[in-house]
Structure formats: C-alpha cells, structure tokens
Amino acid sequence: MRRFEFRLESVLRIRRFELERERARMLRLEAEWRRRDSRAREVAARVEQGEERLGRIMEGGMDGRRIGGHAAGLASGRFHRAQAEAARDHLVPQLESARERTREASVRVRSLEKLEARRAIAHLEEERRLEQRELDSLAITRAAAETIDRRVHEEGRES
C-alpha cells in the first residue's frame, strides 16, 4: 500500500503558522482592550462617585471655594475618563481587523484541511480498489489453477 502524501502539506503548514500568528496578535489586542476597558470603567466609577459627592456637597450648602475644588477635581476626572475611553476605543478598529484576519486565516486552513481529507479518502478508496483488483486476480488465478488441476486429474483417470 502506498503511503498517502498531501502535496500541499508545506502550504498547509505555512497557513497554520499564519493562523497561529494572527490568533496570537488578536489575543494580545483583546487582552490590551480588556485592560484598557477595565481602566476606563474604573475611572468612570470614580467620576460617578465624584459627581454624587459634589451633588451632596452642593445640597449641604458648603462654601463656594470647597465646591469649586470638588468641581475642579471632577472636571479632571472627566478628562481622565475621556482619555481612558478614547485609549480603549482606539483599539477597536485594530481588534476588528485582527479578528477578520484570524477568520480569513482560519478559512484558508480549513479549506486546505478539507482538501487534504478529501484527497486522503480518495487515496484510500483507490488503494482499496487496487487491493480488490489484486484479490480478484488472485481468486481468478486460483480458480483457473483448480479447474486445470481437476481436468488433469479427470483426464488421468480416463486414460
């Protein structure tokens, strides 16, 4: 039996390498996006707390200087929140692009793997046909030999 050999194996190996490289890039970007998202949520929560505190201070009737100090801190917090959200959102196009490249690489690998599987099945079927042909040939040869032996034996008895 001949060994199956996929002629595009080297291409498949390269495609798998490309897929793993794209997956790794996508995972790094996803991790960075999650880190930045966590930071943005953290800053947003602090800003929300600051807004609530400023509301309570204003209701409590504090002096203008103290309210101004809290308002300035809140403005700073809002600025940091905007920066954190912008840093997170800046990664979205890169992340989507990495996901798309990973999907495309995955499709290229799957299509070659399917081709390899179809060719392997075709190879096995051809090997089975060849083996069956050989078995049929041996069976015919054996049957012919038995027929000849029987005739020779019968002719020997008749003589």
GUTOR-216839 format. One record per residue (C-alpha): residue number from 1; residue in three letters; x, y, z. Coordinates in Angstrom, 2 decimals. Each point is the difference from the previous one (the first is absolute). Example, Ala and Ser with C-alpha at 12.3 -4.5 7.8 and 13.67 -1.06 7.14 Angstrom:
# GUTOR-216839
> 1  ALA  12.30  -4.50  7.80
> 2  SER  1.37  3.44  -0.66
***
This chain:
# GUTOR-216839
> 1  MET  0.00  0.00  0.00
> 2  ARG  1.33  3.37  -0.99
> 3  ARG  0.31  2.60  2.71
> 4  PHE  -2.29  3.02  -0.36
> 5  GLU  1.85  3.18  -0.80
> 6  PHE  -1.74  3.38  -0.04
> 7  ARG  1.88  2.10  -2.49
> 8  LEU  -1.15  3.25  1.60
> 9  GLU  1.24  -0.98  3.47
> 10  SER  2.65  2.74  0.04
> 11  VAL  -2.62  2.60  -0.98
> 12  LEU  -2.31  -1.34  2.73
> 13  ARG  2.82  0.25  2.54
> 14  ILE  0.63  3.63  -1.00
> 15  ARG  -3.71  0.79  0.20
> 16  ARG  -0.22  -1.54  3.47
> 17  PHE  2.99  2.09  1.08
> 18  GLU  -1.70  3.14  -1.38
> 19  LEU  -3.21  -0.92  1.82
> 20  GLU  1.81  -0.42  3.31
> 21  ARG  1.82  3.30  -0.51
> 22  GLU  -3.32  1.79  -0.71
> 23  ARG  -1.66  -1.67  3.01
> 24  ALA  2.86  1.07  2.25
> 25  ARG  -0.23  3.57  -1.29
> 26  MET  -3.77  0.02  0.49
> 27  LEU  0.33  -1.39  3.54
> 28  ARG  2.59  2.65  0.90
> 29  LEU  -2.30  2.75  -1.30
> 30  GLU  -2.99  -1.47  1.83
> 31  ALA  1.98  -0.14  3.23
> 32  GLU  1.14  3.59  -0.47
> 33  TRP  -3.59  1.09  -0.79
> 34  ARG  -1.25  -1.73  3.18
> 35  ARG  2.74  1.70  2.03
> 36  ARG  -0.91  3.41  -1.45
> 37  ASP  -3.71  -0.68  0.44
> 38  SER  0.57  -0.88  3.63
> 39  ARG  1.95  3.22  0.46
> 40  ALA  -2.76  2.03  -1.70
> 41  ARG  -2.66  -1.60  2.23
> 42  GLU  2.10  0.66  3.07
> 43  VAL  0.41  3.68  -0.89
> 44  ALA  -3.70  0.29  -0.93
> 45  ALA  -0.99  -1.46  3.39
> 46  ARG  2.19  2.55  1.80
> 47  VAL  -1.50  2.84  -2.06
> 48  GLU  -3.49  -1.24  0.84
> 49  GLN  0.92  -0.06  3.69
> 50  GLY  1.40  3.52  -0.34
> 51  GLU  -3.20  1.22  -1.65
> 52  GLU  -2.07  -1.50  2.82
> 53  ARG  2.32  1.56  2.60
> 54  LEU  -0.20  3.40  -1.70
> 55  GLY  -3.80  -0.26  -0.07
> 56  ARG  -0.06  -0.76  3.74
> 57  ILE  2.41  2.86  0.70
> 58  MET  -2.12  2.43  -1.96
> 59  GLU  -3.13  -1.15  1.81
> 60  GLY  1.82  0.38  3.32
> 61  GLY  0.66  3.64  -0.65
> 62  MET  3.80  0.03  0.12
> 63  ASP  1.95  3.07  -0.84
> 64  GLY  0.81  0.87  -3.60
> 65  ARG  3.74  -0.59  0.33
> 66  ARG  -0.49  -3.59  1.13
> 67  ILE  -2.61  -0.63  -2.68
> 68  GLY  2.39  1.49  -2.58
> 69  GLY  2.77  -2.36  1.14
> 70  HIS  -2.25  -3.04  -0.37
> 71  ALA  -1.28  1.26  -3.35
> 72  ALA  3.60  0.41  -1.25
> 73  GLY  0.84  -3.53  1.16
> 74  LEU  -3.11  -1.28  -1.74
> 75  ALA  0.96  1.79  -3.21
> 76  SER  3.43  -1.63  0.20
> 77  GLY  -1.64  -3.39  0.56
> 78  ARG  -2.25  0.50  -3.01
> 79  PHE  3.05  0.87  -2.10
> 80  HIS  1.77  -3.19  1.15
> 81  ARG  -3.16  -2.01  -0.68
> 82  ALA  -0.15  1.39  -3.55
> 83  GLN  3.68  -0.84  -0.50
> 84  ALA  -0.45  -3.55  1.31
> 85  GLU  -3.06  -0.57  -2.18
> 86  ALA  1.80  1.43  -3.05
> 87  ALA  3.01  -2.26  0.66
> 88  ARG  -2.31  -3.02  0.23
> 89  ASP  -2.05  0.98  -3.05
> 90  HIS  3.18  0.65  -2.00
> 91  LEU  0.66  -3.76  0.07
> 92  VAL  -3.42  -0.98  -1.39
> 93  PRO  0.89  0.34  -3.73
> 94  GLN  3.28  -1.84  0.54
> 95  LEU  -1.79  -2.72  1.92
> 96  GLU  -2.70  -0.41  -2.65
> 97  SER  2.67  -0.13  -2.68
> 98  ALA  1.91  -2.66  1.95
> 99  ARG  -3.21  -2.02  0.46
> 100  GLU  -0.72  0.20  -3.73
> 101  ARG  3.56  -1.06  -0.90
> 102  THR  -0.31  -2.90  2.45
> 103  ARG  -3.32  -1.06  -1.57
> 104  GLU  1.52  0.18  -3.49
> 105  ALA  3.07  -1.99  1.07
> 106  SER  -2.28  -2.56  1.64
> 107  VAL  -2.02  -0.37  -3.22
> 108  ARG  3.23  -0.51  -2.01
> 109  VAL  1.15  -2.71  2.40
> 110  ARG  -3.40  -1.72  0.10
> 111  SER  -0.28  -0.04  -3.78
> 112  LEU  3.43  -1.63  -0.33
> 113  GLU  -0.83  -2.47  2.78
> 114  LYS  -3.24  -0.94  -1.77
> 115  LEU  1.89  -0.44  -3.25
> 116  GLU  2.54  -2.17  1.80
> 117  ALA  -2.77  -2.12  1.52
> 118  ARG  -1.73  -0.44  -3.37
> 119  ARG  3.26  -0.99  -1.64
> 120  ALA  0.82  -2.41  2.82
> 121  ILE  -3.41  -1.64  -0.40
> 122  ALA  0.48  -0.19  -3.78
> 123  HIS  3.44  -1.53  0.60
> 124  LEU  -1.45  -2.63  2.33
> 125  GLU  -2.79  -0.80  -2.46
> 126  GLU  2.51  -0.40  -2.83
> 127  GLU  2.17  -2.22  2.18
> 128  ARG  -3.05  -2.12  0.85
> 129  ARG  -0.91  -0.27  -3.70
> 130  LEU  3.55  -1.08  -0.85
> 131  GLU  0.00  -2.50  2.86
> 132  GLN  -3.37  -1.37  -1.09
> 133  ARG  1.23  -0.27  -3.60
> 134  GLU  3.03  -1.92  1.24
> 135  LEU  -2.20  -2.28  2.14
> 136  ASP  -2.33  -0.57  -2.96
> 137  SER  2.97  -0.83  -2.19
> 138  LEU  1.33  -2.47  2.59
> 139  ALA  -3.44  -1.56  0.36
> 140  ILE  -0.30  -0.42  -3.78
> 141  THR  3.52  -1.45  -0.21
> 142  ARG  -0.75  -2.40  2.82
> 143  ALA  -3.34  -1.03  -1.51
> 144  ALA  1.68  -0.54  -3.37
> 145  ALA  2.75  -2.09  1.63
> 146  GLU  -2.60  -2.10  1.83
> 147  THR  -1.91  -0.51  -3.26
> 148  ILE  3.16  -1.05  -1.78
> 149  ASP  0.94  -2.35  2.84
> 150  ARG  -3.47  -1.52  -0.04
> 151  ARG  0.12  -0.52  -3.79
> 152  VAL  3.48  -1.52  0.18
> 153  HIS  -1.16  -2.26  2.79
> 154  GLU  -3.12  -0.98  -1.97
> 155  GLU  2.03  -0.65  -3.17
> 156  GLY  2.39  -2.12  2.03
> 157  ARG  -2.86  -2.17  1.18
> 158  GLU  -1.37  -0.39  -3.50
> 159  SER  3.22  -1.23  -1.45
***
